[in-house]
């Protein structure tokens, strides 16, 4: 059975979502070709000979790009079986099936892909019998990355002048035990998470270090969902590879709850922590059910500063409840906390996406805001009641896209846009810039 696994976008990372199932499928006897369309062109010859083409769709952007690539795949090989797998597959099941998908897999998808290939190998294969969403506990294998583009083709880490490091990527857990209403993980995992065996994670890291990685991104939605597991991993990582640095993603809530462990992160080579702050407006944070407050965010920044960890915040800057005044206050808080250099400019422009299955749709206040689901854009569209906010979002997006300007300069430009919209100006705040702020060449996005 010839299987082509396709990734379209994974934020500049070598896709774990191809390497992991590739190992499972090859063990089961399938001939597997991995294609990362963020780096390479679609291989017509591989598609032409494929029995199965499976698109990995872990996020919104990846799904829309996969839908675009699907037309090309079907034109080359109309007989192949189409599968979509990953977070955005089950929540968009009806739409993807209408485009020709025969199998949809979400959650723990590796075993599902193996079962799919076994089903199609039978003389008269039936329709999908694999669970659309599986949360079964799996015994993971070491991801097989041998036919993916080299790490040199992916995002790098800029640490300082002359210090640019190839970056590897792995995952220690999947899912999340929290139920943030805007999060795309929740409709699939429903507050549950799965641990990937430490020996598998470390073997995956070792392989990437051998391939040239000098920094590792742990892509867990929340690295401290299982803090004991996480700390054992990074301690072992540092013992084996003391010159390899890493970064993680941790909720504000967990930074506060597990503050005693932040020193361990810093001591074992963690350069920065990404945290989905989302907003500094407590009302919006309550709508999102983030389980932290604006004051909690400030405390988390102070805790990280105290141990020498950089906190890189991410935001959903534009929501139906964002005001011009609130947006300006967010910018001023970022400056006050010394986070201008830590914040990727794209974070100033992120607009709330409400995908199928979002828990936000359970709120009566949201029902009156959103339009009908748009299967092309894969979201429930919304328009702000204050057209100035929507206009500002478009202006900010234009200002931050494809700019090579320093982050402080972009910040001042964005602040100028909102102050112009408000008709006020109190002068640019003093931007406190740390001497060195490591950053990935591919900004955190979704």
N, C-alpha and C positions, 0 to 999 in steps of 0.2 A: 504494500500500500504506500503510495507516494503522498506525502503530506507537506504542504507549504504553510508555514506559520508567518503571519505578517503583522508587524507593528508599524503604525503610521506616525506616532508622536509620543515620546515619553520624557519630555523636558530635558533633552540633551543627555539622557542616560542610555547606556547599553541595556537593552530591555531584559530584565529578569523574567518578564512575562512571556518571552520566547525561549530563553535559555532553560528555564525550569521544565516546561512541558516537553521541550525537545529531548531532554534526558529521559523522561518517562516513555515517550513514544519510541525512541531508539531502543530502549531496553525491551519494549514489546515487539520489536522487529520491524517497525515502520522505517521507511526512508524519508528523512526529514530535511527540508530546506528552510532556513530562516531568512527572512527578508525584513530589513529595517528601512522603510521608505523615507524616514527622516534623513537618512544618510545616502541611500543607494536607490537606483531606479528599479522598477519592477522587472524581474527577470522573466521575459516572455517564455523562454524555453522551459523553465521550471513550472510555470503556470500551465503551459500546454500539456505537460505530462502529469499534472497533479490529479489525484483522486479526491483529495480534500484540500480546500483552502480555508484556513481558519484565521480570522482577524482578531487581534488582541485589542480590546477597547476598555482601557482602565479609566478613561476620563472623557469629558465632553468633546474637547478638541480632537482627540484621537478617533472618536466615533464618527464625527462629521467627515474627517479625512478618509476614514475607512469606507464610508458610504460612497465617496467620490471614487476611490480606487476599485470598488466593487464592479462598477460598470466596465472598467478596463479588463478586469479578471474574467467577467462573463463573456466579453467579446472574444477573448483569447481561447477560453475553454468553457463553453456553455454546459458541458456535461458534468463538471466537477461539483462535488458536494460543498456547500458553503456553510461555514460555522462562524459565529461571533461568540467570543468568550471574554470575561472580565466584568468589572462593576457595571458598566453601562449596557451590557448585553441584556440581562433579564428585564431591566426597567423599560427598555425600548423593544421588547420582544415582538409585539404586534407589527410595529413598523419594519423591523429588520426582516421578519418573515415575509412581509409584503414585498420586499425587495428580492426575495429568493433564498433567504437563509433557511437551511433545513434543520440546523441544530443551534440552540442557544444555551450557553453554560455560564453560570455565575457562581461566585463564592470560590470554593476550593475546586478548581477546574481541571487539574492535571489528570485525575482518575477519570473524569468525564470524557476527556479527549481520548484517552486510551480505550475506553468503552465504546466511544463513537467509532473508532477505527475497527474495532472487533465486530461491531454490528454491521458496518458496511462491507466487511469481508465475507459475510454470510451469503449464500446463494440468492436469497430473497430478503434483503434487508428491510426491516420494518421502519416505521416512523420513530422519532426520538423517544427513547425509553429512559435516557439518562435524566436525572433531576435537573430542572432549569436552574435551581439554586441548590447547591450542596454545601453543607457545613460539616460534612463528615471529617473526622480527624484523619490526616494522612501521614504516612511515614515518608518524608521528603527525600529527594535525591539531590546530589550535588548538581547544580545547573550546568548544562553543556553549552559553552559559549564559543566553541572552536570555529564555527562558520559565521559568526557575527563580525561586523566591521571592527577593526582594532580600537582600543581605548583612545588612541590619538585622534580619532575622528569625532570624538564626543566632547562634551563640556569639560573644561579644565578649571582648576582652582587657582585664582590669583591671590597669593598670600602677601606679596610685596614686590618691590622692584627686583626683577631677575628671578623671582621664585614663582614659577607657574607649574602646577602639578597635574598630571593625568589623574582622572577621577574614576574610581570603580563604584559600583552600586550593588547593594544586596538588601535583603529583607529578613528581619528576625521574627516578625509577627505579621499576621494579616487580620483585617477587620479592626473593630474597636469596640470597647465595652461602653462607650458613651453614645448618646442619642441626640446629638446636636441636630436641630431640625433642618438646617440647610445643607447638611453633609450628604454626599452621594453614597457613602459607605453604609449608612443606616438602613435604607430599603433592602439591602442585600444581607447584611450581617445582623441587623436587628439587635445591636448591643452585645454581640459576641465577638470573640477574636480567637485566632488559632496561632499557636507557637510553632516556629520552625526550629528543628533540633539544632542545638548549639554546634555540634560537630559538623553539620551540613553548612551552617552559616560560615564557620571559620574556614572550612575547606573551600567554599566559594570565594571568600576573601583572599585566601592563599593563592588561588589560581589567578585572581586578578592582579595581585601584587607581582606574581611571576610574569604577568603580561605587561607590567609597567606602572600599575596604579601606585600612587603615593598618598592618596587620600581616598576615603570610602564614605559614601553617603548611605546611611541607613534609611530606607524609604518607608519604614513603618508609619502608619497614620499617627500613632503615639508610641514612642519608644518606651515610655514608662507605663504602658498598659500592664506589662509584666516586669516590674523594676528589678526583681532578683535575677531573672533571665538576662535582662539588659546589662546589668552590672557585671555578671559573670562573663558575658561576651566581650565587653570592652576591656575588662581586665586581662582576659586571655589574649585578645587582639594586641594589646600593648606589650604584653610579655613576649609574644612571638615576633611582633613587628614594631619595635619601639619608635621607629622613625616614620611610621604611617599615621597620619592624622585622620579625623573623621568628623562628620556632622550628623545631627539627629533632629527629629521633630518631636516636640513635647508640648502638651496643652499647658496653658497658664495654670490651670487648676492643679496639675501634677507638679509643676515647678514649685508651687507653694507647698503642696503636701509632702513632697520628697526633697525639700530643700537641702537636707543633710547629705544627699547624694551628689549634689552639683559639684562639690570639690573633687569627687572621684572622677566625674566626667572630665573635668579640666586636667586632672593629673594623668589621665590615660590618653590624652591627645585630642580631645574634642575641641575643635576650633570655634564652633558656633552652634547655637540651638535655634532652629526655626520654630516659631509658635504662631498658631492661627489666632491672633488677637481678634480679628474681624472688625471690631468697633471700639470706640471709647465712650459710646452712648449706652448707658445701663439699660435703657428701654429696649434698644435693638438687641443687646446681648441677651436680654430676657426672652425676646421673641425667638432668637436663635437657640435658646436653651444651652448657652455656652457654659454655664455654671462657674463663671467668674465675673468680676466687675472691673470697671475702669481702675479702681483703686488696687485691685488685685494685680492687674497688669503692671502698675507702677511698682508694686512690691516685688513682682517677679524680675523686673529690670534691675532693681536694687540688689536682689539676691544674686543674680548672675554677675553683676558688676563686682560684688564683694569677693567672688572667687576667681575673677578674671575670665569669665565666659562671655562671649558676645551673644546677645539675643537679637535674632533677626525676625521682626514681626511681619506677619502678612495680614492683609485687611480685605474685607468686602466693603469697599469704600462707598459704593453707591447702591442703595436699597430703596424700596418704596417709602421708607421712613427717614431717609437721610435729608437733612436740611442744609442749606448753604452755610448757616452759622455753625451747625454741627460739623460739617466737613472742614471748615476753617479751624475749628477747635481741635480736630484730629491732627491737622498739620502742625499747629502750634505745640501740641503735646509731644509730637514726635521730635520737634526741635528742642523742646525743654528737657526731654529725657536723653538727649544726645544720640538719637537714633537715626538721624538723617543719613549718615554713612552706612548704616546697617540695613536700610530699607530699599529694596529694589524699586526703581521708579514705577514699574508696571503696577505696583501695589496701590498707587494713588488712583488708578483708573479702573480697578476691578469692579464689575457690575454684577449684582446678584443674579445667578442662574437658578431657575426653579425647574428642575428636570422632572420627568415622570417618576412618581413614587415618593416625591419629597414630603417629609413630615410637615413642612410649612403649609401644605395644602389642607392639613387638618384644622388649621386656625380659621375661624370665621372671618377675621380681619383680612386674611389673604384671599379668600374666595371672592371678595368684592373688588379685588385689585387686579387679578390676573385675567388674561383672555383665554381663549380655547387653546389647547395644546397644539403646537406647531411641529409636526413630525419632521419637517425639513431642518429647522433650527434646533430641534430636540428639547425645547423648553416651553413652559407656559410664559408667554410674553407679558410684560407689564410696562406701563408708562407712568412716570411720576406725575403727581397732581400739580407740581410746580415745574413748568417747562424749563425754567432756568437751571434746574438740577440736571435734567437730561442733557441740556445744551452744554453744561459744564463738563459732564462726563465725556462727551464727544470731544470737547476741546482739550481736556486733560489727556485723553487717549492719544490724540494727535501729537501732543507735546512730548509724551514719553516714549512713543514708538520709534524704534530705529534711531535713537539718539545716542551719540557717543560722549555727550557732555558729562562732566562730573556730577555726582549725585546731588551735591549741594546746589549746583547751578540749576538742575532740573527742579529741585524742591522749590527754589525761589520763584521759578517760572510758574509752577503750579499754584503756589500761594498767591502770586499776582493775579492768576486767572480767577480764583474764587473771590479775592478782594475786589477785583473789577466788577464781578457779578453782583457783589453786595454794595458796591459804591463806597467802600471804606478802604483806608490804608493807615496802618499804624507803624509803617516802616518794617523792613525785613528783620525777623528775629536773629539774634546771634546764633549761628550754627556751630555747635561744639562738635568738632571732628576728631575722632580718634586717629592716632598716627597711622595705624594700619588696620584696615577692615578687610579680612579675606572675603572673597565673593566668587561664586560660580559664574562662568561665562554665559550659562543659560539661566535666565531668571526663573525663580519659582513661579509656576503658573499652573493652570488647570485645564 
